[in-house]
Amino acid sequence: TDRALAFLLGQRGRPFFLVWSHYYVHDPVRTRARWLLEKYRSKLPAGADEVRAAYGAMVETLDHEVGRLLREVEALGLWEDTLVLFTSDNGGHSGYTANGPLRGGKWNLYEGGIRVPLLVRWPGRVPAGRVCAEPVTGCDLFATFREVAGGKEDGVVRDGRSLRPLWQGAPRLPGERPLV
C-alpha cells in the first residue's frame, strides 16, 4: 500500500494506470493484528476453526488498506477523474469462507470458485448504485482500460470486450461469445 501511495504522489497532473494487487486475503491465513484476531474469535460459533477469525482479520485489514488508497486519491484531488475498479481473482477458499448460496470455492470451476465481485467507481460516468447481472470476464479488462485511456484498435484479435456499455446502462454486451 505504501508503494502504491508513493506512486500516486509521483503522478501529479499526469494520467496514470495503477494495478494494486494486495496479498490480503491469501494463504497462509494469519494476522499480526492481535486485537482484530480477538474481535473475530469472539464472533465464531462453538467448534469453528480458528483460521476463520484470522481470515476475518485479514478481510478487515484489506478494507482498511483500500480505504487508505481511496483517501489518498481524494486528497490529491483525483477523486472525480479516477476510475477505480475492485475485483478478485477467484472465489473464497472453502476451508475458511462461505460462498453460499453458490456451490464450491477457490480451486474449482463451480460458481463459488469463479464468480467474483467487480465494483466500479467513476464519478460522472458510472452511476452510483448501478447493478449489472451480465456475466463478464477478466479478459474484458484490457479492452475496457484501452477504451477508457483513448487507445486505438490495433487489429489484434483479443477475447475481451469493453465493459463501458454496461456501465452506461446497456443490458448486455453486443453479440454472442463464450465465457471460458
C-alpha positions in Angstrom: 0.0 0.0 0.0 2.8 2.4 0.9 4.4 1.9 -2.6 1.0 2.4 -4.3 0.6 5.7 -2.3 4.1 6.8 -3.3 3.3 6.1 -6.9 0.2 8.2 -6.7 2.2 11.1 -5.3 4.6 10.9 -8.2 1.8 11.2 -10.8 0.6 14.7 -10.0 -1.0 16.2 -13.1 -0.3 13.2 -15.3 -2.6 10.3 -16.4 -1.7 7.1 -14.7 -2.6 3.4 -14.6 -2.1 1.6 -11.3 -2.7 -2.1 -10.7 -2.6 -2.8 -7.0 -2.7 -6.5 -6.2 -2.8 -7.0 -2.4 -1.6 -10.1 -0.6 -4.6 -10.0 1.7 -6.7 -12.4 1.7 -4.5 -15.3 0.5 -2.8 -18.3 2.2 -1.3 -18.5 4.6 -4.1 -17.0 6.7 -2.6 -15.2 9.6 -2.6 -11.7 11.0 -0.3 -9.7 13.2 -3.2 -7.6 14.4 -4.0 -9.4 17.7 -6.9 -7.1 18.5 -8.6 -7.9 15.2 -8.0 -11.6 15.8 -9.7 -11.4 19.2 -12.5 -9.4 17.7 -13.3 -12.1 15.2 -12.5 -15.0 17.5 -15.3 -13.7 19.8 -17.8 -14.0 17.0 -17.0 -17.6 16.0 -19.7 -20.2 16.7 -18.7 -23.0 19.1 -16.4 -25.5 17.4 -15.5 -23.3 14.4 -11.9 -23.4 13.1 -9.8 -20.5 14.4 -8.5 -19.8 10.9 -11.8 -18.1 10.2 -11.0 -15.5 12.9 -7.7 -14.8 11.2 -9.4 -14.6 7.8 -11.9 -12.1 9.2 -9.0 -10.0 10.5 -7.3 -10.2 7.0 -10.5 -9.0 5.3 -10.8 -6.1 7.7 -7.2 -5.2 7.1 -7.7 -5.3 3.3 -10.7 -3.0 3.8 -8.5 -0.6 5.8 -5.8 -0.6 3.1 -8.3 0.1 0.3 -9.6 3.0 2.4 -6.1 4.4 2.7 -5.6 4.3 -1.1 -9.0 5.9 -1.8 -8.5 8.7 0.8 -5.2 9.5 -1.0 -6.9 9.6 -4.4 -9.3 12.1 -2.8 -6.6 14.1 -1.0 -4.7 14.5 -4.3 -7.8 16.0 -6.0 -8.2 13.0 -8.3 -11.5 11.7 -6.9 -13.7 13.0 -9.7 -11.4 11.9 -12.6 -10.2 8.5 -11.5 -11.7 5.2 -12.5 -11.4 2.7 -9.6 -12.1 -1.0 -10.2 -12.1 -3.6 -7.4 -12.2 -7.3 -8.2 -10.7 -10.6 -7.2 -9.0 -13.5 -8.9 -11.3 -16.2 -7.6 -14.0 -17.1 -5.0 -13.3 -17.7 -1.4 -11.3 -20.7 -0.1 -13.9 -23.2 1.2 -11.7 -24.0 4.2 -12.5 -20.7 5.9 -15.1 -18.8 3.8 -18.7 -19.4 2.9 -19.6 -18.7 -0.8 -23.3 -19.5 -0.3 -25.6 -19.7 -2.0 -23.1 -20.5 -4.7 -21.6 -24.0 -4.9 -17.9 -24.6 -4.5 -15.0 -22.2 -3.9 -11.4 -21.5 -4.8 -9.7 -24.4 -6.7 -12.8 -25.5 -8.6 -15.0 -24.3 -11.5 -18.3 -24.1 -9.8 -19.7 -20.6 -9.4 -18.4 -20.2 -5.9 -14.9 -20.5 -7.3 -15.2 -18.3 -10.4 -17.8 -15.7 -9.6 -16.2 -12.7 -8.0 -17.1 -9.1 -7.3 -16.5 -6.3 -9.8 -17.0 -2.9 -8.2 -16.6 0.2 -10.3 -16.4 3.8 -9.2 -16.1 6.5 -11.8 -17.9 9.7 -11.0 -20.0 11.2 -13.7 -19.5 8.2 -15.9 -20.8 5.2 -13.9 -23.9 6.0 -11.9 -23.6 5.1 -8.2 -25.6 2.2 -7.1 -26.0 0.6 -10.6 -26.1 -3.2 -10.5 -25.4 -5.3 -13.6 -26.1 -9.0 -13.8 -24.3 -9.5 -17.2 -21.5 -12.1 -16.9 -18.1 -10.6 -17.8 -14.6 -11.9 -17.6 -11.2 -10.7 -16.6 -10.3 -10.7 -20.3 -12.7 -7.8 -20.7 -10.5 -5.5 -18.6 -7.8 -4.9 -21.2 -10.4 -3.8 -23.8 -12.1 -1.6 -21.2 -8.9 0.1 -20.0 -7.7 0.6 -23.6 -11.0 2.4 -24.4 -11.0 4.4 -21.2 -7.5 5.6 -22.0 -8.4 6.5 -25.5 -6.3 3.8 -27.1 -7.0 2.7 -30.7 -7.7 -0.7 -32.0 -4.5 -2.3 -33.3 -6.0 -5.1 -35.4 -5.0 -7.8 -33.0 -8.0 -10.1 -32.2 -8.4 -10.4 -28.4 -11.0 -12.2 -26.4 -12.3 -9.3 -24.3 -14.8 -6.5 -24.9 -15.1 -3.1 -23.3 -17.4 -3.1 -20.3 -18.3 0.6 -20.8 -21.6 -0.1 -22.4 -22.7 -2.0 -19.3 -21.5 0.8 -17.1 -23.6 3.3 -19.1 -26.8 1.2 -18.9 -26.7 -1.3 -21.7 -28.4 -4.6 -20.5 -25.7 -6.7 -22.1 -22.7 -6.6 -24.3 -23.4 -6.9 -28.0 -23.0 -10.2 -29.8 -22.5 -13.7 -28.7 -19.4 -15.0 -27.0 -18.3 -18.0 -25.0 -17.2 -17.4 -21.4 -14.3 -19.7 -20.6 
